């Protein structure tokens, strides 16, 4: 058999794929306990990579408030803001470089009412009364920091670890490291609250240099969540199967001489996954199976909460059916960005997500799913204590809030702190890299061992900088 220069094995994987007509790949797949993805013998790494998982979390639901919610008006109470409202920033506080370039603007107070909630006494503002009912389940992290001062860099880093595009997303790393629980559904699903484009687009749930098979699958925010899933009425199951088998064979032949093109492998996998989803996915996303009480709990009967309530209910059903990582976007298109009229903007958005998020936590707990589902809330950064025109706040990546619940997280605690005006994280600072390392830890994955080799360089989600914060568990 002739061996062309473009067929020469360049790695042990290539050797096993081609040696003995590819039977080496069969043995390798058996050792890894992974199904072969076609005759090429390609495979994805999965739970076999992490043999001894100890984390409680099996799934993640990431509630992403795109645009940067104000920590100063939601979960990080700062009485000094109102005491100094209208005054210039004290000399002891130095403004970082701000996205809009302010340098001498006055301090802006918070109009929120704050109360302690739960046995833990967590401070939560009146913008989140339903979430506040779960105070004892929340670990509020008031000391998050990021490197991105604008939305493009901030959203990119919170999703991929870097302010520059081109790296795999957190969901892709989780899918790569742990694999899917349900072979008939995607391992990573993304749902926005509108048709607006999230800044950076699909790169936020892409795979960068990693095989494309691990990328997020975007569900529709309107109508049927999965577009073009239903088989045409004139095509029966046998005909559909034969069509896909022929298409797969043609794709495998085309991919055989292009082993480094992961897009081809992902395309082959996507057709097969779509066929499998035709049997299981319609039932998974069918909200008509839910009781009227459950729909009311999530706010599906109210205009302002219906969209995010639907998405939260879908997220619960998806993790219930084995989807590993679900990311919900609120304010797609930087909706939480409030350079002006923060009261109106945040007030509307908080009302749209508060009841659905509270319902999600209640529902997960009632079904015994909260212990194994890590729920994360936050955006790409927070807002500044100083004002902009017409009652707005600028971006603040030097100190902001996120919270986590479930998945083995010890609730009812506040982690870290910002200074008295909420400008800088000053205690137990957690960089985005640390957050990513900690999320993987909660999933039972050692972030220092979850490695993908790219161009001879061992790559990690935290870019070799993150540290696990032990105080969450």
For each residue, the residues with C-beta under 8 A, 3 or more apart:
1:
2:
3: 7 8
4: 7 8
5: 8
6: 257
7: 3 4 18 257
8: 3 4 5
9: 14 15 17 18 19
10: 14
11: 14 15
12: 15 16
13: 16 17 28
14: 9 10 11 17 18 259
15: 9 11 12 18 19 24
16: 12 13 19 24 25 27 28 41
17: 9 13 14 22 24 25 40 41 42 259
18: 7 9 14 15 22 24
19: 9 15 16 22 23 24
20: 23 24
21:
22: 17 18 19 25 26 39 40 41
23: 19 20 26 27
24: 15 16 17 18 19 20 27 28 41
25: 16 17 22 28 29 36 40 41 42 43
26: 22 23 29 30 36 41
27: 16 23 24 30 31
28: 13 16 24 25 31 32 41 43
29: 25 26 32 33 34 35 36 41 43
30: 26 27 33
31: 27 28
32: 28 29 43 45 46 48
33: 29 30 46 48
34: 29 43 44 45 46 48 179
35: 29 43 183
36: 25 26 29 39 41 42 43
37: 40 42 43 44 213 265 268 269
38: 41 42 248 251 252 255 265 268
39: 22 36 252 256
40: 17 22 25 37 252 255 256 259 265
41: 16 17 22 24 25 26 28 29 36 38
42: 17 25 36 37 38 259 265
43: 25 28 29 32 34 35 36 37
44: 34 37 176 179 211 213 214
45: 32 34 48 49 176 177 179
46: 32 33 34 49 177 178 179 180
47: 50 53 178 179
48: 32 33 34 45 51 179
49: 45 46 177 178 450
50: 47 53 177 178 444 445 446 449 450
51: 48
52:
53: 47 50 178 443 444 445
54: 444
55: 407 408 441 442 443 444 445
56: 371 372 407 408 442 444
57: 60 372 373 374 406 407 408 442 443 444
58: 181 324 372 373 407 443
59: 181 319 323 324 325 326 372 373 374 407
60: 57 171 174 324 325 326 373 374 375 376 407 439 443
61: 315 316 319 326 327 328 360 373 374 375 376
62: 170 171 325 326 327 328 376
63: 328 330 353 357 375 376 377 378
64: 158 327 328 329 330 378 379
65: 68 69 330 331 336 349 353 377 378 379
66: 151 155 198 199 329 330 331 332 333 334 335 336 379 380
67: 151 331 334 335 336 337 338 379 380
68: 65 151 154 334 336 337 338 379 380 381 382 383 395 396 400
69: 65 74 336 346 349 378 379 382 383
70: 73 74 338 342 346 382 383 393
71: 74 75 76 142 382 383 396 399 400 401 418 422
72: 76 78 81 110 382 383 385 393 422
73: 70 110 111 112 125 127 342 346 383
74: 69 70 71 112 124 125 127 128 346 350 401
75: 71 123 124 125 128 140 142 401 403
76: 71 72 123 142 382 400 401 418 422
77: 114 123 125
78: 72 81 110 385 418 420 421 422
79: 82 83
80: 83 84 420 421
81: 72 78 84 85 107 108 109 110 385 421 422
82: 79 85 109 110
83: 79 80
84: 80 81 87 90 107 421
85: 81 82 106 107 108 109
86: 106 107 109
87: 84 106 107
88: 104 106 107
89: 93 95 107 385 386 421
90: 84 93
91:
92:
93: 89 90 419 421 423
94:
95: 89 98 102 103 384 386 423
96: 149 396 397 398 423 424
97: 149
98: 95 101 102 103 149 384 394 395
99: 149 150 394 395
100: 339 388 394 395
101: 98
102: 95 98 105 384 386 388 394
103: 95 98
104: 88
105: 102 386 387 388
106: 85 86 87 88 386 387
107: 81 84 85 86 87 88 89 385 386 387 421
108: 81 85 385 386 387 391 393
109: 81 82 85 86
110: 72 73 78 81 82 125
111: 73 343
112: 73 74 125 126 127
113: 125 126
114: 77 123 124 125 126
115: 123 124 126 132
116: 121 122 123
117: 120 121 122 123 124 132 133 135
118: 121 122 132 134 135 136 412
119: 136 412
120: 117 135 136 411 412 413
121: 116 117 118 135
122: 116 117 118 132 135 136 138 140 412 413 414
123: 75 76 77 114 115 116 117 414
124: 74 75 114 115 117 128 131 132 135
125: 73 74 75 77 110 112 113 114 128
126: 112 113 114 115 129
127: 73 74 112 346 347 350 351 354
128: 74 75 124 125 131 132 350 354 357
129: 126 132 133 354
130: 133 354 355 357 358 359
131: 124 128 134 138 354 357 358 361
132: 115 117 118 122 124 128 129 135
133: 117 129 130 358 362
134: 118 131 137 138 358 361 362 405 411
135: 117 118 120 121 122 124 132 138 411 412
136: 118 119 120 122 411 412
137: 134 361 365 370 405 406 409 411 412
138: 122 131 134 135 403 404 405 411 412
139: 403 404 405 409 410 411 412 413 414 415 472
140: 75 122 401 403 413 414 415
141: 144 401 402 403 404 415 416 430 435
142: 71 75 76 399 401 414 415 416 417 418 425
143: 399 415 416 417 418 425 426 427 428 429 430
144: 141 378 382 399 400 401 402 416 425 430 431 432 435
145: 397 398 399 400 425 429 430 431 432
146: 154 157 158 380 381 397 400 431 432
147: 153 157 163 397 432
148: 151 152 153 154 155 156 157 158 163 380 381 397
149: 96 97 98 99 153 154 381 395 397
150: 99 153 154 395
151: 66 67 68 148 154 155 199 334 337 380 395
152: 148 155 156 163 199 200
153: 147 148 149 150 156 157 163 164
154: 68 146 148 149 150 151 157 158 163 379 380 381 395 397
155: 66 148 151 152 158 159 198 199 200 204 380
156: 148 152 153 159 160 162 163 164 165 200 203 204
157: 146 147 148 153 154 160 161 162 163 380 432
158: 64 146 148 154 155 378 379 380 432
159: 155 156 169 170 200 204 205
160: 156 157 165 167 168 169 170 203 204 208
161: 157 167 170 432 433 436 461 462 463
162: 156 157 165 166 167 463
163: 147 148 152 153 154 156 157
164: 153 156 167
165: 156 160 162 200 203
166: 162 203 208 209
167: 160 161 162 164 208 209 459
168: 160 172 173 176 206 207 208 209 210 214 452 461
169: 159 160 172 173 203 204 205 206 207 208 215 216
170: 62 159 160 161 173 174 325 436 439 461
171: 60 62 174 175 188 190 205 216 325 327
172: 168 169 175 176 188 205 206 207 208 210 214 215 216
173: 168 169 170 176 177 210 214 436 440 450 461
174: 60 170 171 177 178 187 188 324 325 440 443 445
175: 171 172 178 179 180 187 188 214 324 325
176: 44 45 168 172 173 210 211 214 450 452
177: 45 46 49 50 173 174 440 443 445 450
178: 46 47 49 50 53 174 175 324 443 445
179: 34 44 45 46 47 48 175 187 324
180: 46 175 183 185 186 187 322 323 324
181: 58 59 187 322 323 324
182: 185 280 321 322 323
183: 35 180 276
184: 273 276 277 279 280 281
185: 180 182 277 280 281 284 318 321 322 323
186: 180 189 216 217 273 277 323
187: 174 175 179 180 181 214 323 324 325
188: 171 172 174 175 205 214 215 216 217 323 324 325 326 327
189: 186 216 217 218 219 318 323 325 326 327
190: 171 204 205 216 217 218 219 326 327 329
191: 218 219 221 225 311 314 315 326 327 328 329
192: 195 196 198 218 221 328 329 332
193: 221 307 308 311 328 329 330 331 332 352
194: 221 307 332 333
195: 192 221 222
196: 192 332 333 335
197: 201 332 333
198: 66 155 192 201 204 329 332 333
199: 66 151 152 155 333 334
200: 152 155 156 159 165 203 204
201: 197 198 204
202: 205 206 215 216 218
203: 156 160 165 166 169 200 206 208
204: 155 156 159 160 169 190 198 200 201
205: 159 169 171 172 188 190 202 215 216 218 327
206: 168 169 172 202 203 212 215 216
207: 168 169 172 210 211 212 213 214 215 262
208: 160 166 167 168 169 172 203
209: 166 167 168 452 454 455 459
210: 168 172 173 176 207 214 262 452 454
211: 44 176 207 214 262 265 266
212: 206 207 215 262 263 265 266
213: 37 44 207 262 265 266 269 270
214: 44 168 172 173 175 176 187 188 207 210 211
215: 169 172 188 202 205 206 207 212 266
216: 169 171 172 186 188 189 190 202 205 206 325 327
217: 186 188 189 190
218: 189 190 191 192 202 205
219: 189 190 191 225 226 285 314
220: 223 224 225 226 227
221: 191 192 193 194 195 307 311 332
222: 195
223: 220
224: 220 227 229 230 285
225: 191 219 220 285 314
226: 219 220 229 277 281 282 285
227: 220 224
228:
229: 224 226 274 277 278 281 282
230: 224 278 282
231: 235 237 240 278
232: 235
233:
234:
235: 231 232 239 240 243
236: 239 240
237: 231 240 241
238: 241 242
239: 235 236 242 243
240: 231 235 236 237 243 244 275 278
241: 237 238 244 245 275
242: 238 239 245 246
243: 235 239 240 246 247
244: 240 241 247 248 271 272 275
245: 241 242 248 249
246: 242 243 249 250
247: 243 244 250 251 271
248: 38 244 245 251 252 268 271 272
249: 245 246 252 253
250: 246 247 253 254
251: 38 247 248 254 255 264 267 268 271
252: 38 39 40 248 249 255 256 268
253: 249 250 256
254: 250 251 257 258 264
255: 38 40 251 252 258 259 261 264 265 268
256: 39 40 252 253 259
257: 6 7 254
258: 254 255 261 264
259: 14 17 40 42 255 256
260:
261: 255 258 264 265
262: 207 210 211 212 213 265 266
263: 212 266 267
264: 251 254 255 258 261 267 268
265: 37 38 40 42 211 212 213 255 261 262 268 269
266: 211 212 213 215 262 263 269 270
267: 251 263 264 270 271
268: 37 38 248 251 252 255 264 265 271 272
269: 37 213 265 266 272 273
270: 213 266 267 273 274
271: 244 247 248 251 267 268 274 275
272: 244 248 268 269 275 276
273: 184 186 269 270 276 277
274: 229 270 271 277 278
275: 240 241 244 271 272 278
276: 183 184 272 273 279 280
277: 184 185 186 226 229 273 274 280 281
278: 229 230 231 240 274 275 281 282
279: 184 276
280: 182 184 185 276 277 283 284 321
281: 184 185 226 229 277 278 284 285
282: 226 229 230 278 285 286
283: 280 286 289
284: 185 280 281 317 318 321
285: 219 224 225 226 281 282 314 317 318
286: 282 283 289
287: 290 295 300 310 313 314 317
288:
289: 283 286
290: 287 294 295 313
291: 294 295
292: 295 296
293: 296 297
294: 290 291 297 298 313 363
295: 287 290 291 292 298 300 301 309 313
296: 292 293 299 300 301
297: 293 294 359 362 363
298: 294 295 305 309 310 312 313 355 356 359 360 363
299: 296 302 304 305 306 308 309 355 356 359
300: 287 295 296 305 306 309 310 313
301: 295 296 306
302: 299 305 306 309 355
303: 306
304: 299 348 351 352
305: 298 299 300 302 308 309 351 352 353 355 356
306: 299 300 301 302 303 309 310
307: 193 194 221 310 311 352
308: 193 299 305 311 312 328 330 352 353 356 357
309: 295 298 299 300 302 305 306 312 313 355 356 359
310: 287 298 300 306 307 313 314
311: 191 193 221 307 308 314 315 328 356
312: 298 308 309 315 316 328 356 357 359 360
313: 287 290 294 295 298 300 309 310 316 317 356 359 360 363
314: 191 219 225 285 287 310 311 317 318
315: 61 191 311 312 318 319 326 328 360
316: 61 312 313 319 320 360 363 364 367 369
317: 284 285 287 313 314 320 321
318: 185 189 284 285 314 315 321 323 326
319: 59 61 315 316 322 323 326 369 373
320: 316 317 367 369
321: 182 185 280 284 317 318
322: 180 181 182 185 319
323: 59 180 181 182 185 186 187 188 189 318 319 326
324: 58 59 60 174 175 178 179 180 181 187 188
325: 59 60 62 170 171 174 175 187 188 189 216
326: 59 60 61 62 188 189 190 191 315 318 319 323
327: 61 62 64 171 188 189 190 191 205 216
328: 61 62 63 64 191 192 193 308 311 312 315
329: 64 66 190 191 192 193 198 332
330: 63 64 65 66 193 308 335 336 349 352 353
331: 65 66 67 193 334 335 336 337 349
332: 66 192 193 194 196 197 198 221 329 335
333: 66 194 196 197 198 199
334: 66 67 68 151 199 331 337
335: 66 67 196 330 331 332 345 349
336: 65 66 67 68 69 330 331 345 346 349 379
337: 67 68 151 331 334
338: 67 68 70 341 342 345 346 383 392 393
339: 100 388 389 392 393 394
340: 388 389 390 391 392
341: 338 344 345 390 391 392
342: 70 73 338 345 346 383 391 392 393
343: 111 346 347 391
344: 341 347 348
345: 335 336 338 341 342 348 349
346: 69 70 73 74 127 336 338 342 343 349 350
347: 127 343 344 350 351
348: 304 344 345 351 352
349: 65 69 330 331 335 336 345 346 352 353
350: 74 127 128 346 347 353 354
351: 127 304 305 347 348 354 355
352: 193 304 305 307 308 330 348 349 356
353: 63 65 305 308 330 349 350 356 357
354: 127 128 129 130 131 350 351 357 358
355: 130 298 299 302 305 309 351 358 359
356: 298 299 305 308 309 311 312 313 352 353 359 360
357: 63 128 130 131 308 312 353 354 360 361 377
358: 130 131 133 134 354 355 361 362
359: 130 297 298 299 309 312 313 355 356 362 363
360: 61 298 312 313 315 316 356 357 363 364 375
361: 131 134 137 357 358 364 365 370 375 405 406
362: 133 134 297 358 359 365 366
363: 294 297 298 313 316 359 360 366 367
364: 316 360 361 367 369 370 373 375 406
365: 137 361 362 368 369 370
366: 362 363
367: 316 320 363 364
368: 365 371
369: 316 319 320 364 365 372 373 406
370: 137 361 364 365 373 375 405 406 407
371: 56 368 406 407 408
372: 56 57 58 59 369 406 407
373: 57 58 59 60 61 319 364 369 370 406 407
374: 57 59 60 61 404 405 406 407 408 409 439 442 443
375: 60 61 63 360 361 364 370 404 405 406 407
376: 60 61 62 63 402 403 404 439
377: 63 65 357 402 403 404
378: 63 64 65 69 144 158 400 401 402 403
379: 64 65 66 67 68 69 154 158 336 382 400
380: 66 67 68 146 148 151 154 155 157 158 397
381: 68 146 148 149 154 395 396 397 400
382: 68 69 70 71 72 76 144 379 395 396 397 399 400 401 422
383: 68 69 70 71 72 73 338 342 393 394 395 396 400
384: 95 98 102 393 394 395 396 423
385: 72 78 81 89 107 108 393 421 422 423
386: 89 95 102 105 106 107 108 393 394
387: 105 106 107 108 391 392 393
388: 100 102 105 339 340 392 393 394
389: 339 340 392
390: 340 341
391: 108 340 341 342 343 387
392: 338 339 340 341 342 387 388 389
393: 70 72 108 338 339 342 383 384 385 386 387 388 396
394: 98 99 100 102 339 383 384 386 388
395: 68 98 99 100 149 150 151 154 381 382 383 384
396: 68 71 96 381 382 383 384 393 399 400 422 423
397: 96 145 146 147 148 149 154 380 381 382 400
398: 96 145 423 424 425
399: 71 142 143 144 145 382 396 418 419 422 423 424 425 426
400: 68 71 76 144 145 146 378 379 381 382 383 396 397 418 425
401: 71 74 75 76 140 141 142 144 378 382
402: 141 144 376 377 378 435
403: 75 138 139 140 141 376 377 378
404: 138 139 141 374 375 376 377 407 409 442 472
405: 134 137 138 139 361 370 374 375 409 411
406: 57 137 361 364 369 370 371 372 373 374 375 409
407: 55 56 57 58 59 60 370 371 372 373 374 375 404 442 443
408: 55 56 57 371 374 442 473
409: 137 139 374 404 405 406 442 472 473
410: 139 413 471 472 473
411: 120 134 135 136 137 138 139 405
412: 118 119 120 122 135 136 137 138 139
413: 120 122 139 140 410 471
414: 122 123 139 140 142 417
415: 139 140 141 142 143 428 430 469 471 472
416: 141 142 143 144 425 427 428 429 430
417: 142 143 414 425 426 427 428
418: 71 76 78 142 143 399 400 421 422 423 424 425 426
419: 93 399 422 423 424 426
420: 78 80
421: 78 80 81 84 89 93 107 385 418
422: 71 72 76 78 81 382 385 396 399 418 419
423: 93 95 96 384 385 396 398 399 418 419
424: 96 398 399 418 419
425: 142 143 144 145 398 399 400 416 417 418 428 429 430
426: 143 399 417 418 419 429
427: 143 416 417
428: 143 415 416 417 425 469 471
429: 143 145 416 425 426
430: 141 143 144 145 415 416 425 434 435 438 469
431: 144 145 146 434 435 465 466
432: 144 145 146 147 157 158 161 435 436
433: 161 436 437 462 463 465 466 467
434: 430 431 437 438 462 466 467 468 469
435: 141 144 402 430 431 432 438 439 466
436: 161 170 173 432 433 439 440 447 461 462 466
437: 433 434 440 441 447 461 462 466 467 468
438: 430 434 435 441 442 466 468 469 472
439: 60 170 374 376 435 436 442 443
440: 173 174 177 436 437 443 445 446 447 450 461
441: 55 437 438 444 445 446 447 468
442: 55 56 57 374 404 407 408 409 438 439 472 473
443: 53 55 57 58 60 174 177 178 374 407 439 440
444: 50 53 54 55 56 57 441
445: 50 53 55 174 177 178 440 441 449 450
446: 50 440 441 449 450
447: 436 437 440 441 450 460 461 462 466 468
448: 460
449: 50 445 446
450: 49 50 173 176 177 440 445 446 447 460 461
451: 458 459 460
452: 168 176 209 210 458 459 460
453: 456 457 458 459
454: 209 210 457 459
455: 209
456: 453
457: 453 454
458: 451 452 453
459: 167 209 451 452 453 454 463
460: 447 448 450 451 452 463 464 466
461: 161 168 170 173 436 437 440 447 450 466
462: 161 433 434 436 437 447 465 466
463: 161 162 433 459 460 466
464: 460
465: 431 433 462
466: 431 433 434 435 436 437 438 447 460 461 462 463
467: 433 434 437
468: 434 437 438 441 447
469: 415 428 430 434 438 472
470: 473
471: 410 413 415 428
472: 139 404 409 410 415 438 442 469
473: 408 409 410 442 470
